């Protein structure tokens, strides 16, 4: 592999408004297990799953939209991407004893190594990145990966059938 290319693997799933956020967390946990993170980086797994919950909930509650959830591991960072149909970009707000909501992005800001939001023609994509303290050595193409093809996606949300294996920077 040349220096101008990178190896990445990713998965994508639509989470309709009518579905439970719990389903998104369970789906994400399965893929984190396939990377070996539940054993090597359990605290990071907890942070990722809470972030998945917050971002999918925001898509459902604030955008009244299906959440397009994409996970991409590029050997340096796990990119947790959620696309929804609202053009309104999120911003962390300080917790308040007067509000019963509004803490989601404050939590994402505290949990993720970095996060950003990008406007799109059909809404926005929020991307949170996580680096585990101990990088896992197991990759999804090793034994133990679930059978069957998944949809794969780039960190910007482009979805393709199969796994993302190599691509130019």
N, C-alpha and C positions, 0 to 999 in steps of 0.2 A: 504494500500500500504506500503510495507516495505521500509526501508531507502535506500536499494540498488537498488530501481527501481525509474523511473521517468515517469511522464505523459508528453506526447508531442503530438502535432497535426501537420500535414504537408500536403503540396500540391506540385505537380510537373507538369510541362508543358514544352513541346518542343517549341522553338521559331525558326522556320526555317530562314535561311539567307534572303529569299525573303519576309519575313513578316516585318511589321513595329515594331520598338521598342515601339511605343505607345501602341500596343496590350499587350506587357509584363507589362507595367506600369498599364494599366487598369485592367488586371488580378490580379496583386499584390494588387492594391487598393481594389478590391472586397474582397480579403481575409483579408486585414487589417481592413476593415469595419466589417467583421464577428467576429473579435476579439475585436471590440469596439474602436480601436485605433484612428479612424478618429475623434472621439469625445474626448477621454481622452488624446491623445498624437499627436495632429496634426503636431507639428514640427518634431516629429520623423517619422511620415508618409511621410512628404516631403523629409526627408533625405533618407528613405528607397527607395522611388520612384526614386529619383535621382541616387541612387546607382544601382538599377535595370537597369535603362537606361544606365549607364556607363558600367556595367559588360556585359550586353547583346550586346551593341554596340561593345565592345572589342572583344567578341566572333565572331561577324559577320565580323568586319573590319580586325582584326589582324589574327584571326584563320581561317577566311573564312569558318566558321562552324556553324551548328545549335547550339543554346544555350539551354542547359538543365537547366531550372530555377526551383529551389526548395526553398520553404519557409517552415521553421520548427519553431514552437513556443513551447518552453519547460517550460513555466511558469517563466523563468528567462531571456531568451534572444530570440530574433527573429534571426534565422540564415537564411541569404539570400545566397544561393549557386548557382553558375553558373558553369556548366561544358562545356568545348569545346574540340575540337580535337587537339589543339596545345599543344606541350610539353613546349613551352616557358613560363616561369613564369613571371607575371607582376611585375613591380617595379614603385613606384611613382617617377615622375620627377618634378623638380621645373618648374613652369610656365615660359615661355619664350616669349618675344615679337617677336622673330624670327620664332617660330613654330606656326602653326595654329591648331595643335592637340597635344596630349600627356599629357592632364591634367586629364584624367579620374581617374587614380589610386591616383593621388594627392587629388582629391575630395573625393574619397572613404576613403582614409586615414584620411581626415579631418572630414568626416560625421559619420563614423562607430565608435562604441566603440572599436572594435578590428576587424582585418581582417587578413586572411592568405591564402596562395595558396599552394596546394598540387599537386605534379606530380602524374599522373596515367599512367597505361600502354597504355591507349588510349587518352591521352591528359592531362588536368589539371582541377582541381576544385578550384575556388576562393570562399571563405566563408567570408562574412561580418556579424558581430553580432551587434544587436541594443537592448539596454535596454530602455524602455520608462520611462520617469520621474515618471509617476504614472502608476503602473502596472494595466492593465485592469482586471476586475473581470469576465467579460463575456467570456464564452468559446464557441467554435463553435457548441457544441451539445445542446446549449440553443436555444430557439425560435429565429427565424430570420436567421438561417443558410440556405443557398441555398439548394434546394433539389437535390438529386442525389449523387452518390459516386464520389469522386475525387481520383486521384492517390495520394498516400502519400509516403513520403520519410524520411530517416534519415538524419542528418546533413552531413554525408559523401556521400550522393547522392544515396543510395540504395533505389530503388523505389518499392513500393508494392501497390496493389489495396486496397482501403479502407483507413480508418484513422489510424494513428499511435496512439495508446492509452497508452500502457505501454511497457516498455522494460528495461532490465538490463543495468546498467551503463557500 
